[in-house]
Amino acid sequence: MTIKETTVTSIGDRATYLVIDWSLLGTWKRVNVDLTNGKAPSEVRSMKRLMKSESVSSMSKLKYRVKKLLRMYSLNSLFRQGVYVVPLEYVQHVDSELQAALTELESIKKSLKDEWEDVIEEAKERLGDYFNASDYCSAESASKQFSLVYRYMPIDATPDILKHVAADVYKADLERSKKEIKKELQAFQDNLRLTLLGIIDNMRATLTKPDGDKRVFGKRFFKRLDEFLETFNMKNLSDDGALANVVAQLREVSNGTDVMALKSSIDVQVALDTSLLRIGNAMATMLQDEGRAIDLS
């Protein structure tokens, strides 16, 4: 499907870039131990774990939750890692969650400072001869290495001032910007299609498990599909009409499936699998007809 020009030019009114930068405390360091067996040191390395810390674990969990949030309510930008495209309808919710994450981060930093001496003592005992006091900074410095910084940026970012001081540059950058936006919109379309196809395949894998294998149905079974259907209209920034038709079919299938009966009725399971197979095959054909090199396996 070719991305429409109106879709390209209106993206700035429908979504914004969200740039997120994380800073974490390093917990591993290379040590000089000859375990290379004749191999070059650049090919075989030995590492020591500098610390075991509840605060470090909490920071990792916080980062995971933020990534999960953004997976639900945004699309990954091609611009660079850490840049997301957030539909404007989700900005308020995403920002509220990010503010809560910043508040939690301050609590984690305080906990790290409180436990820092114990962390170093544990490392000293655990590492033995490999312990080096110079590997550890002060508690205050360590806590400052934990950070989360984010900001929003407009998607159509060619500065208007260029129009008056360098018209040729403005025109050239505008064209480059349109090409990059079109490329991103195409990537969003492909990603949404492949994500939905993967969800369908996973549901069918459960439905078609051999007799005797555990099949888990209920709300968890529909969780990923429900999340996709819930956010699709806002995340469909490429205006993918073909995928919108598939989503409409899946909504009918999902709403028409009795969750309680699904757990116990083979007929209901077979009927759902048949519907998902039909829709999945149609999606695979749709992707192949696009003529793109997409791995459908």
Stockholm file with secondary structure:
# STOCKHOLM 1.0

chainA/1-297         MTIKETTVTSIGDRATYLVIDWSLLGTWKRVNVDLTNGKAPSEVRSMKRLMKSESVSSMSKLKYRVKKLLRMYSLNSLFRQGVYVVPLEYVQHVDSELQAALTELESIKKSLKDEWEDVIEEAKERLGDYFNASDYCSAESASKQFSLVYRYMPIDATPDILKHVAADVYKADLERSKKEIKKELQAFQDNLRLTLLGIIDNMRATLTKPDGDKRVFGKRFFKRLDEFLETFNMKNLSDDGALANVVAQLREVSNGTDVMALKSSIDVQVALDTSLLRIGNAMATMLQDEGRAIDLS
#=GR chainA/1-297 SS CCCCHHHHHHGGGTEEEEEEEEECCCCEEEECCCCCTTCCTTTSCEEEECCCCHHHHHHHHHHHHHHHHHHHHCEECSSCTTEEEEEHHHHHHHHHHHHHHHHHHHHHHHHHHHHHHHHHHHHHHHHGGGCCGGGCCCHHHHHHTCEEEEEEECSSCCCTTHHHHCHHHHHHHHHHHHHHHHHHHHHHHHHHHHHHHHHHHHHHHHHTCCTTSCCCCSHHHHHHHHHHHHHHHHHCTTCCHHHHHHHHHHHHHHHTSCHHHHHHCHHHHHHHHHHHHHHHHHHHHHHHHTTCCCCCC
#=GC SS_cons         CCCCHHHHHHGGGTEEEEEEEEECCCCEEEECCCCCTTCCTTTSCEEEECCCCHHHHHHHHHHHHHHHHHHHHCEECSSCTTEEEEEHHHHHHHHHHHHHHHHHHHHHHHHHHHHHHHHHHHHHHHHGGGCCGGGCCCHHHHHHTCEEEEEEECSSCCCTTHHHHCHHHHHHHHHHHHHHHHHHHHHHHHHHHHHHHHHHHHHHHHHTCCTTSCCCCSHHHHHHHHHHHHHHHHHCTTCCHHHHHHHHHHHHHHHTSCHHHHHHCHHHHHHHHHHHHHHHHHHHHHHHHTTCCCCCC
//
